[in-house]
Amino acid sequence: MYRYDEFDHDLVRERVAEFSDQVARRLSGELTEDQFKPLRLMNGVYLQLHAYMLRIAVPYGTLSSRQMRKLAHIARTYDRDYGHFTTRQNLQFHWAKLEEVPKILAELAEVEMHCIQTSGNCIRNISADHFAGASADEVIDPRPYAEILRQWSSLHPEFSLLPRKFKLALIGAPNDRAAIQVHDIGLEVKRNEAGELGFAVWVGGGQGRTPMIAKKVRDFLPEADLIAYMEAILRIYNQQGRRDNKFKARIKILVHEMGEAEMKAAIEKEFAAIDETNMVLPRDAVERIERYFAPPPFDTRFNGAPAFERARETDRDFASFVERNVHPHKMRGYAIATVSLKPIGGTPGDMTSAQMDAVAEIAEQYSFDEVRVSHEQNLVLPHVKLEDLPAVYAHLRGAQLATANYGLVTDIIACPGLDYCSLANARSIPIAQRLSERFADPARQRDIGDLKIKISGCINACGHHHVGHIGILGVDRKGEEFYQITLGGSGDETCSIGEIVGKGFSSAGVIDAVETIVDTYLRVRQSADENFLAAYRRVGEAPFQEALYAHAA
């Protein structure tokens, strides 16, 4: 895990002192809210419906136990005893008091955390595959490159006032667990036929008001050219991106308006003009950062896992947890365990301070002191011995964190919606809660199989509804909350944008509508092995539309 250098420490300390003064001036009335707004946004502070919200960066989704304990402490001391993990691998506190935010920032600095660039028209927190460095399908750990890009982009003088916010995501495996094709820039670390490291580069993806899938502008960018090529893309966007209309200011609109071929040509021309002597990424610099992400000291003496096998044979609940929440590790004798933050009837992504402390303790004892935040609003213990999994499960169950529903119909993504957000048109959380209660039966969930439901309370799509197998968008219809449904979206390597199936449903009717969609899938699938997305792509929207609106009538 990366550790701050002297520059990082100085930067964060200076920012805390600077913002402390700005908050004091706001509280004294010296600054108006309009004057204060750009200053607070630079420090991750939003003004929502009921209170200020503080968004904390979790770079590439990696946390230590010490950092998790600090988040728990902040939740208890300064908030309402919980935090909310987001689809950007960040953590949000929704009830922060403005006068206490400088204290929170100072406490975060003690554990090498901050809120810089979690808001504003800048390069935001860089996200990555939450299984990075652990997954059996991985070519290479992408996090060293994410850290290099974090250092390059932090307070970059040329890119601190972009036309709009800018998001990057990285993966190092062919299976995309970071939704790179719906980011402004998506990178896949890969090797070419000669075994050299480089990147496939996608540009111009995004969700929101105008969802678009990114265009691949390079199939293989050599490692040494990473910074220069990123600089070229950002320069084109900074120079030519729309600033007259915030709804058309994202790079996806620029790519669409220029066209794929012209955008590629512009990037390559800018890239060729960059002075490479100052922009080449040296291999020794990469190696220096890679050392921070060296694999932990795994036990290589694997002679089976009798306790694991015995527990799986005798404990049905543990067996279900292993089936759904445990994933193959690159190291023999180890596994990756997903900690679901989606209990039946709960708020997706919410976690109490006691649960944070519990996960910190489990990670320290069983996962080499490491926790990951996923863009699906869950946590991950990346390096757990198979033989330790029964003990890990017991601890998670004691903390009410052992829900065995990873990837199932109740593993729902939802933004905070109108319960918190001043931009929202409708509530997301109650819809997620009622859906999870409707599909609570574990046997029914397993029969349905892999199915991703994603809910957003407004067109900004913080709940990623566009790439949900079933997407739900809250809209305001003459003062009433209605919900538009899309089908067939996906954020993985087969990325697709969901299609609107018809008119929206009331908050009372949308739960039945989703159940009708699920029942239709169960009727049309060819076998239990054909998941919802595969069935939808095979048959199209017609049978769902027919069943949905016949039911609604």
C-alpha positions as CSV (number, residue, x, y, z in Angstrom):
1,M,0.0,0.0,0.0
2,Y,1.3,3.5,-0.9
3,R,2.7,5.6,1.9
4,Y,2.8,9.4,1.8
5,D,6.1,11.0,0.9
6,E,7.2,14.4,2.3
7,F,5.4,16.2,-0.5
8,D,2.1,14.5,0.3
9,H,2.3,15.2,4.0
10,D,3.1,18.9,3.4
11,L,0.4,19.3,0.8
12,V,-2.3,17.8,3.1
13,R,-1.2,19.8,6.2
14,E,-1.2,23.0,4.2
15,R,-4.6,22.3,2.8
16,V,-6.1,21.6,6.2
17,A,-4.7,24.9,7.6
18,E,-5.9,26.8,4.5
19,F,-9.4,25.4,4.7
20,S,-9.6,26.0,8.5
21,D,-9.1,29.7,7.8
22,Q,-11.7,29.6,5.1
23,V,-14.3,27.9,7.3
24,A,-13.6,30.5,10.1
25,R,-14.2,33.3,7.6
26,R,-17.5,31.7,6.4
27,L,-18.8,31.2,10.0
28,S,-17.9,34.7,10.9
29,G,-19.9,36.0,7.9
30,E,-16.8,37.4,6.2
31,L,-17.5,35.0,3.3
32,T,-21.0,34.5,1.8
33,E,-22.1,31.0,0.8
34,D,-21.6,31.9,-2.8
35,Q,-18.0,33.0,-2.1
36,F,-17.4,30.0,0.1
37,K,-18.9,27.4,-2.4
38,P,-15.8,27.0,-4.7
39,L,-13.5,26.8,-1.7
40,R,-15.5,24.1,0.1
41,L,-15.9,22.1,-3.1
42,M,-12.1,22.0,-3.5
43,N,-12.1,20.2,-0.2
44,G,-14.9,17.7,-0.8
45,V,-17.6,19.6,1.1
46,Y,-21.1,19.6,-0.4
47,L,-24.2,21.4,0.9
48,Q,-27.0,18.9,0.6
49,L,-30.7,18.9,1.7
50,H,-30.2,18.7,5.4
51,A,-26.5,19.3,6.2
52,Y,-23.0,19.5,4.8
53,M,-21.7,16.3,3.3
54,L,-18.0,15.4,3.3
55,R,-16.6,13.1,0.6
56,I,-13.3,11.3,1.5
57,A,-11.0,10.0,-1.2
58,V,-10.1,6.3,-1.2
59,P,-7.5,6.2,-4.0
60,Y,-8.0,3.1,-6.1
61,G,-10.2,1.7,-3.4
62,T,-7.5,0.6,-1.0
63,L,-7.6,1.1,2.8
64,S,-5.5,-0.1,5.7
65,S,-7.0,-1.2,9.0
66,R,-5.7,1.9,10.6
67,Q,-7.5,4.1,8.1
68,M,-10.7,2.1,8.5
69,R,-10.6,2.6,12.3
70,K,-10.1,6.3,11.7
71,L,-13.2,6.4,9.5
72,A,-15.1,4.6,12.3
73,H,-13.9,7.1,14.8
74,I,-15.0,10.0,12.6
75,A,-18.4,8.4,12.1
76,R,-18.9,8.1,15.9
77,T,-17.4,11.5,16.8
78,Y,-18.5,13.9,14.1
79,D,-21.4,12.2,12.2
80,R,-24.4,10.0,13.1
81,D,-22.3,6.8,13.7
82,Y,-22.2,5.6,10.1
83,G,-20.7,6.4,6.7
84,H,-21.8,5.7,3.1
85,F,-19.5,4.0,0.5
86,T,-20.1,5.2,-3.0
87,T,-19.7,3.9,-6.6
88,R,-16.5,6.0,-6.9
89,Q,-14.8,4.0,-4.1
90,N,-15.2,7.1,-1.8
91,L,-16.7,7.4,1.6
92,Q,-19.3,10.1,2.4
93,F,-20.4,11.5,5.8
94,H,-23.8,13.0,5.3
95,W,-24.2,14.9,8.6
96,A,-20.9,16.8,9.0
97,K,-21.0,20.1,10.9
98,L,-19.2,22.8,9.0
99,E,-17.3,24.1,12.1
100,E,-16.0,20.5,12.7
101,V,-14.9,19.8,9.1
102,P,-11.3,21.2,9.7
103,K,-11.0,18.8,12.7
104,I,-12.1,15.9,10.5
105,L,-9.6,16.8,7.8
106,A,-6.8,17.0,10.4
107,E,-7.7,13.6,11.7
108,L,-7.8,12.2,8.2
109,A,-4.3,13.6,7.6
110,E,-3.0,11.6,10.6
111,V,-3.7,8.4,8.6
112,E,-2.7,9.7,5.2
113,M,-6.2,10.5,3.9
114,H,-7.8,13.6,2.5
115,C,-10.8,15.0,0.5
116,I,-8.8,16.8,-2.2
117,Q,-10.2,16.6,-5.7
118,T,-13.3,14.6,-4.6
119,S,-15.3,17.5,-6.1
120,G,-15.0,20.3,-8.7
121,N,-14.0,20.4,-12.3
122,C,-10.8,18.5,-11.9
123,I,-9.4,15.0,-12.1
124,R,-11.4,13.1,-9.4
125,N,-10.4,10.2,-7.2
126,I,-8.9,7.6,-9.5
127,S,-10.6,4.2,-9.2
128,A,-9.4,0.7,-10.0
129,D,-10.5,-3.0,-10.0
130,H,-11.3,-3.8,-6.3
131,F,-9.7,-7.3,-6.8
132,A,-6.4,-5.7,-8.0
133,G,-3.3,-7.5,-6.9
134,A,-5.3,-10.6,-5.9
135,S,-7.5,-11.9,-8.7
136,A,-6.6,-15.1,-10.5
137,D,-7.4,-13.6,-13.9
138,E,-5.1,-10.6,-13.5
139,V,-2.3,-9.8,-15.9
140,I,-0.7,-7.2,-13.6
141,D,-1.7,-5.1,-10.6
142,P,-3.0,-1.8,-12.0
143,R,-2.7,0.2,-8.7
144,P,0.9,1.3,-9.2
145,Y,-0.2,3.1,-12.3
146,A,-3.2,4.5,-10.6
147,E,-0.9,5.9,-7.9
148,I,1.4,7.4,-10.6
149,L,-1.6,9.1,-12.2
150,R,-2.8,10.3,-8.8
151,Q,0.6,12.0,-8.2
152,W,0.6,13.4,-11.7
153,S,-3.0,14.8,-11.5
154,S,-3.1,16.1,-7.9
155,L,-3.3,19.9,-8.2
156,H,-2.0,19.8,-11.7
157,P,-1.9,23.5,-12.6
158,E,-3.2,23.0,-16.2
159,F,-6.1,20.7,-15.2
160,S,-7.4,22.2,-12.0
161,L,-10.2,24.0,-13.8
162,L,-11.4,21.7,-16.6
163,P,-14.7,22.2,-18.4
164,R,-16.2,19.6,-16.1
165,K,-15.3,16.9,-13.7
166,F,-13.0,14.1,-15.1
167,K,-12.9,10.5,-14.0
168,L,-10.3,7.8,-14.7
169,A,-10.4,4.0,-13.9
170,L,-7.9,1.2,-14.4
171,I,-8.0,-2.5,-14.6
172,G,-5.3,-5.1,-15.1
173,A,-7.4,-8.1,-16.1
174,P,-9.6,-9.0,-19.1
175,N,-12.6,-9.1,-16.9
176,D,-13.6,-5.5,-16.2
177,R,-14.6,-4.9,-12.6
178,A,-14.2,-1.1,-12.7
179,A,-16.5,-0.1,-15.6
180,I,-13.7,1.5,-17.5
181,Q,-15.8,2.0,-20.7
182,V,-18.1,4.5,-18.9
183,H,-15.3,6.7,-17.7
184,D,-13.7,9.8,-19.2
185,I,-10.6,7.8,-19.6
186,G,-10.4,4.0,-19.0
187,L,-7.1,2.1,-19.0
188,E,-6.5,-1.6,-19.2
189,V,-2.9,-2.6,-18.3
190,K,-1.8,-5.4,-20.6
191,R,1.1,-7.1,-22.3
192,N,1.7,-7.2,-26.0
193,E,3.0,-10.2,-27.9
194,A,6.5,-9.4,-27.0
195,G,5.6,-9.4,-23.3
196,E,6.0,-5.6,-22.9
197,L,3.7,-3.7,-20.6
198,G,1.4,-1.1,-21.9
199,F,-2.2,0.1,-21.9
200,A,-5.4,-0.2,-24.0
201,V,-6.9,3.4,-23.8
202,W,-10.6,4.3,-23.9
203,V,-11.8,7.9,-24.1
204,G,-15.2,9.5,-23.8
205,G,-17.3,7.2,-21.8
206,G,-19.8,8.4,-19.2
207,Q,-23.3,8.1,-17.9
208,G,-25.5,11.0,-16.7
209,R,-27.8,13.0,-19.0
210,T,-26.2,11.6,-22.2
211,P,-24.8,8.1,-21.6
212,M,-22.0,7.0,-23.9
213,I,-19.6,4.1,-24.2
214,A,-16.0,5.2,-24.6
215,K,-14.0,4.8,-27.8
216,K,-10.8,2.8,-27.8
217,V,-8.1,5.3,-29.1
218,R,-5.1,3.0,-28.5
219,D,-5.0,-0.7,-28.4
220,F,-1.5,-0.7,-26.9
221,L,0.2,2.4,-25.5
222,P,3.8,1.7,-24.2
223,E,4.2,2.1,-20.5
224,A,6.8,4.9,-20.9
225,D,4.3,7.0,-22.8
226,L,1.5,6.9,-20.1
227,I,1.9,10.4,-18.6
228,A,2.5,12.1,-22.0
229,Y,-0.5,10.4,-23.5
230,M,-2.8,11.3,-20.6
231,E,-1.4,14.9,-20.8
232,A,-2.3,15.0,-24.5
233,I,-5.9,13.8,-23.9
234,L,-6.4,16.3,-21.1
235,R,-5.0,19.2,-23.2
236,I,-7.3,18.5,-26.1
237,Y,-10.3,18.4,-23.7
238,N,-9.2,21.5,-21.7
239,Q,-8.7,23.5,-25.0
240,Q,-11.8,22.3,-26.9
241,G,-14.3,21.0,-24.4
242,R,-17.5,23.0,-24.1
243,R,-17.6,25.7,-21.3
244,D,-20.8,27.4,-22.4
245,N,-23.1,24.6,-21.4
246,K,-22.4,22.4,-18.4
247,F,-24.7,19.7,-19.8
248,K,-22.5,19.4,-22.8
249,A,-19.1,19.9,-21.2
250,R,-17.9,16.4,-20.6
251,I,-15.3,14.9,-22.8
252,K,-17.8,12.3,-24.1
253,I,-19.6,15.2,-25.9
254,L,-16.4,16.4,-27.4
255,V,-15.6,12.9,-28.7
256,H,-19.1,12.7,-30.1
257,E,-19.0,16.1,-31.8
258,M,-15.5,15.7,-33.2
259,G,-16.0,12.1,-34.2
260,E,-13.9,9.1,-33.2
261,A,-11.3,9.5,-36.0
262,E,-10.8,13.2,-35.6
263,M,-10.5,12.8,-31.8
264,K,-7.8,10.1,-32.2
265,A,-5.9,12.3,-34.7
266,A,-6.1,15.3,-32.4
267,I,-4.8,13.3,-29.5
268,E,-1.9,11.8,-31.5
269,K,-0.9,15.2,-32.9
270,E,-0.8,16.7,-29.4
271,F,1.0,13.6,-28.1
272,A,3.6,13.9,-30.8
273,A,4.2,17.6,-30.0
274,I,4.9,16.9,-26.3
275,D,8.5,17.2,-25.2
276,E,9.1,13.5,-24.4
277,T,12.3,14.2,-22.6
278,N,10.3,15.7,-19.7
279,M,7.3,13.3,-20.0
280,V,8.7,9.8,-20.4
281,L,7.7,7.6,-17.5
282,P,11.0,6.0,-16.3
283,R,11.0,2.3,-15.5
284,D,12.9,2.9,-12.2
285,A,10.1,5.3,-11.1
286,V,7.5,2.6,-11.9
287,E,9.5,0.1,-9.9
288,R,9.8,2.4,-7.0
289,I,6.0,2.8,-6.8
290,E,5.5,-1.0,-7.5
291,R,7.4,-1.7,-4.3
292,Y,4.6,-0.1,-2.3
293,F,2.3,-2.7,-3.8
294,A,4.5,-5.7,-3.5
295,P,2.5,-8.9,-2.7
296,P,2.2,-9.6,1.0
297,P,4.2,-12.5,2.5
298,F,1.9,-15.3,1.5
299,D,2.3,-18.7,3.0
300,T,3.3,-20.9,0.0
301,R,3.1,-24.2,1.9
302,F,-0.4,-25.2,0.9
303,N,-1.3,-28.7,2.0
304,G,-5.1,-28.4,1.7
305,A,-7.7,-26.6,3.8
306,P,-9.5,-29.2,6.0
307,A,-11.2,-26.7,8.2
308,F,-12.5,-24.8,5.2
309,E,-13.8,-28.0,3.5
310,R,-15.4,-29.3,6.7
311,A,-17.2,-26.0,7.3
312,R,-18.4,-25.9,3.7
313,E,-19.8,-29.4,4.0
314,T,-21.5,-28.9,7.4
315,D,-22.6,-25.3,7.5
316,R,-25.1,-24.4,4.8
317,D,-24.9,-20.7,5.4
318,F,-21.1,-20.7,5.1
319,A,-21.4,-22.8,1.9
320,S,-23.7,-20.1,0.5
321,F,-21.3,-17.4,1.5
322,V,-18.4,-19.2,-0.3
323,E,-20.5,-19.8,-3.4
324,R,-21.5,-16.1,-3.8
325,N,-19.0,-13.9,-2.0
326,V,-15.7,-15.8,-2.3
327,H,-13.6,-15.5,-5.5
328,P,-10.5,-17.2,-6.9
329,H,-7.1,-15.8,-5.8
330,K,-3.9,-15.8,-7.8
331,M,-2.1,-17.5,-4.9
332,R,-2.9,-21.2,-4.2
333,G,-4.5,-21.6,-0.8
334,Y,-5.9,-18.1,-0.6
335,A,-9.2,-16.5,-1.6
336,I,-10.9,-13.0,-2.1
337,A,-13.9,-12.4,0.1
338,T,-16.5,-9.8,-0.6
339,V,-18.2,-8.2,2.4
340,S,-21.7,-7.3,1.3
341,L,-23.0,-3.9,2.5
342,K,-26.5,-4.9,1.2
343,P,-28.4,-6.5,4.1
344,I,-32.0,-7.2,3.4
345,G,-34.0,-4.0,4.0
346,G,-30.8,-2.0,4.5
347,T,-29.3,1.1,2.8
348,P,-26.8,0.0,0.1
349,G,-23.3,1.1,0.9
350,D,-24.0,2.2,4.5
351,M,-21.8,1.0,7.3
352,T,-21.9,1.7,11.1
353,S,-18.8,2.6,13.0
354,A,-18.9,-0.7,14.9
355,Q,-18.9,-2.5,11.5
356,M,-16.0,-0.5,10.3
357,D,-14.1,-1.4,13.4
358,A,-15.0,-5.1,12.9
359,V,-13.8,-5.1,9.3
360,A,-10.6,-3.4,10.4
361,E,-10.0,-6.1,13.0
362,I,-10.7,-8.9,10.5
363,A,-8.4,-7.4,7.9
364,E,-5.6,-6.9,10.4
365,Q,-5.9,-10.5,11.5
366,Y,-6.7,-12.3,8.3
367,S,-6.1,-10.2,5.2
368,F,-2.6,-8.6,5.6
369,D,-4.1,-5.4,7.0
370,E,-5.9,-4.5,3.7
371,V,-9.4,-3.7,2.8
372,R,-10.8,-2.6,-0.6
373,V,-13.9,-0.5,-1.5
374,S,-15.7,-1.7,-4.6
375,H,-17.5,0.5,-7.1
376,E,-20.5,-1.7,-6.3
377,Q,-20.7,-0.3,-2.8
378,N,-19.3,-3.4,-1.0
379,L,-16.0,-4.0,0.7
380,V,-13.4,-6.7,-0.1
381,L,-10.9,-8.6,1.9
382,P,-8.4,-9.3,-0.8
383,H,-6.0,-11.9,0.7
384,V,-7.7,-14.5,3.0
385,K,-6.3,-18.0,3.6
386,L,-8.9,-20.6,2.7
387,E,-8.3,-22.2,6.0
388,D,-9.2,-18.9,7.7
389,L,-12.4,-18.3,5.8
390,P,-14.6,-20.1,8.4
391,A,-13.3,-17.8,11.1
392,V,-13.6,-14.7,8.9
393,Y,-17.2,-15.7,8.1
394,A,-18.0,-16.1,11.9
395,H,-16.6,-12.6,12.6
396,L,-18.6,-11.1,9.7
397,R,-21.8,-12.8,10.8
398,G,-21.2,-11.4,14.3
399,A,-21.0,-7.9,12.8
400,Q,-24.1,-8.5,10.6
401,L,-21.9,-8.4,7.5
402,A,-22.2,-11.9,6.2
403,T,-25.0,-11.5,3.7
404,A,-24.3,-14.0,0.9
405,N,-25.7,-12.0,-2.0
406,Y,-22.8,-10.8,-4.1
407,G,-24.0,-10.3,-7.7
408,L,-27.6,-11.4,-6.9
409,V,-30.8,-9.5,-7.2
410,T,-30.5,-8.0,-3.6
411,D,-26.9,-6.7,-4.2
412,I,-28.4,-3.4,-5.3
413,I,-26.5,-0.3,-6.1
414,A,-28.3,2.9,-5.1
415,C,-27.3,6.6,-4.8
416,P,-28.5,8.5,-1.7
417,G,-31.3,10.1,-3.7
418,L,-33.8,12.5,-2.4
419,D,-33.3,11.4,1.2
420,Y,-30.0,13.5,1.1
421,C,-29.1,14.9,-2.3
422,S,-30.3,18.4,-3.3
423,L,-29.9,17.4,-7.0
424,A,-32.2,14.3,-6.8
425,N,-35.7,14.1,-8.2
426,A,-36.8,11.0,-6.3
427,R,-35.8,8.6,-3.5
428,S,-33.5,5.7,-4.3
429,I,-33.0,4.2,-0.9
430,P,-36.6,3.1,-0.1
431,I,-36.8,1.5,-3.6
432,A,-33.7,-0.5,-2.9
433,Q,-34.9,-1.5,0.5
434,R,-38.3,-2.6,-0.8
435,L,-36.8,-4.6,-3.7
436,S,-34.4,-6.4,-1.4
437,E,-37.3,-7.3,0.9
438,R,-39.4,-8.5,-2.1
439,F,-36.6,-10.8,-3.2
440,A,-35.3,-11.7,0.3
441,D,-35.7,-15.5,0.0
442,P,-32.2,-16.9,-0.5
443,A,-33.4,-19.8,-2.6
444,R,-35.3,-17.5,-4.9
445,Q,-32.2,-15.3,-5.3
446,R,-30.1,-18.3,-6.2
447,D,-32.6,-19.4,-8.7
448,I,-32.7,-16.0,-10.4
449,G,-28.8,-15.9,-10.5
450,D,-26.6,-13.1,-11.5
451,L,-28.7,-9.9,-11.8
452,K,-27.5,-6.3,-11.3
453,I,-30.1,-3.7,-10.3
454,K,-28.9,-0.1,-10.1
455,I,-30.9,2.9,-9.0
456,S,-30.3,6.6,-9.5
457,G,-32.4,9.4,-8.0
458,C,-31.7,11.7,-10.9
459,I,-30.2,11.9,-14.3
460,N,-26.7,12.4,-13.0
461,A,-26.6,8.6,-12.6
462,C,-24.6,8.3,-9.4
463,G,-26.3,4.9,-9.0
464,H,-25.0,3.8,-12.5
465,H,-28.5,2.9,-13.6
466,H,-27.5,3.1,-17.3
467,V,-25.3,0.0,-16.9
468,G,-27.6,-2.0,-14.7
469,H,-29.1,-5.2,-16.1
470,I,-32.2,-3.6,-14.7
471,G,-31.7,0.2,-14.3
472,I,-34.1,2.4,-12.4
473,L,-34.1,6.2,-12.7
474,G,-36.1,8.4,-10.4
475,V,-37.9,11.3,-12.1
476,D,-40.2,14.1,-11.0
477,R,-43.6,14.1,-12.7
478,K,-45.6,17.1,-11.6
479,G,-44.4,16.9,-8.1
480,E,-44.7,13.1,-7.8
481,E,-41.8,10.5,-7.8
482,F,-41.9,8.2,-10.8
483,Y,-39.4,5.6,-12.0
484,Q,-38.2,4.9,-15.5
485,I,-36.9,1.4,-16.2
486,T,-34.1,0.4,-18.5
487,L,-33.0,-3.1,-19.4
488,G,-29.8,-4.7,-20.8
489,G,-27.1,-2.4,-19.5
490,S,-23.7,-3.7,-18.4
491,G,-20.6,-2.1,-17.0
492,D,-18.2,-5.0,-17.7
493,E,-16.0,-5.8,-20.7
494,T,-19.2,-6.3,-22.7
495,C,-20.3,-2.8,-21.9
496,S,-23.8,-1.7,-23.0
497,I,-26.2,1.1,-22.2
498,G,-29.6,0.0,-21.0
499,E,-32.7,0.6,-23.2
500,I,-35.8,2.4,-21.9
501,V,-38.7,-0.1,-22.0
502,G,-41.6,2.3,-21.8
503,K,-43.4,4.7,-19.5
504,G,-42.4,5.1,-15.9
505,F,-44.0,3.6,-12.8
506,S,-45.0,5.2,-9.5
507,S,-43.1,4.5,-6.3
508,A,-45.9,2.0,-5.4
509,G,-45.8,0.3,-8.8
510,V,-42.1,0.0,-9.6
511,I,-41.5,-2.9,-7.2
512,D,-44.2,-5.0,-8.9
513,A,-42.8,-3.9,-12.3
514,V,-39.3,-5.2,-11.4
515,E,-40.8,-8.5,-10.2
516,T,-42.7,-8.9,-13.5
517,I,-39.4,-8.4,-15.4
518,V,-37.7,-11.0,-13.2
519,D,-40.5,-13.5,-13.7
520,T,-40.4,-12.9,-17.4
521,Y,-36.7,-13.6,-17.5
522,L,-37.3,-16.9,-15.6
523,R,-39.9,-17.8,-18.2
524,V,-37.8,-17.0,-21.3
525,R,-34.4,-18.2,-20.2
526,Q,-33.2,-21.4,-22.0
527,S,-31.6,-22.9,-18.8
528,A,-30.6,-22.0,-15.3
529,D,-27.2,-21.3,-16.7
530,E,-28.4,-18.4,-18.9
531,N,-28.2,-15.3,-16.8
532,F,-30.5,-12.3,-17.1
533,L,-28.2,-10.2,-19.3
534,A,-27.6,-13.1,-21.7
535,A,-31.3,-13.9,-22.0
536,Y,-32.2,-10.2,-22.6
537,R,-29.6,-9.9,-25.3
538,R,-30.9,-13.0,-27.0
539,V,-34.7,-12.2,-26.9
540,G,-34.6,-8.4,-26.8
541,E,-37.1,-6.2,-25.0
542,A,-40.3,-7.4,-26.6
543,P,-41.3,-10.1,-24.1
544,F,-40.4,-7.9,-21.1
545,Q,-42.3,-5.0,-22.5
546,E,-45.4,-7.0,-23.3
547,A,-45.4,-8.6,-19.8
548,L,-44.6,-5.3,-18.1
549,Y,-47.3,-3.2,-19.6
550,A,-49.9,-5.9,-19.6
551,H,-49.3,-6.2,-15.9
552,A,-49.4,-2.5,-15.4
553,A,-52.7,-2.2,-17.2
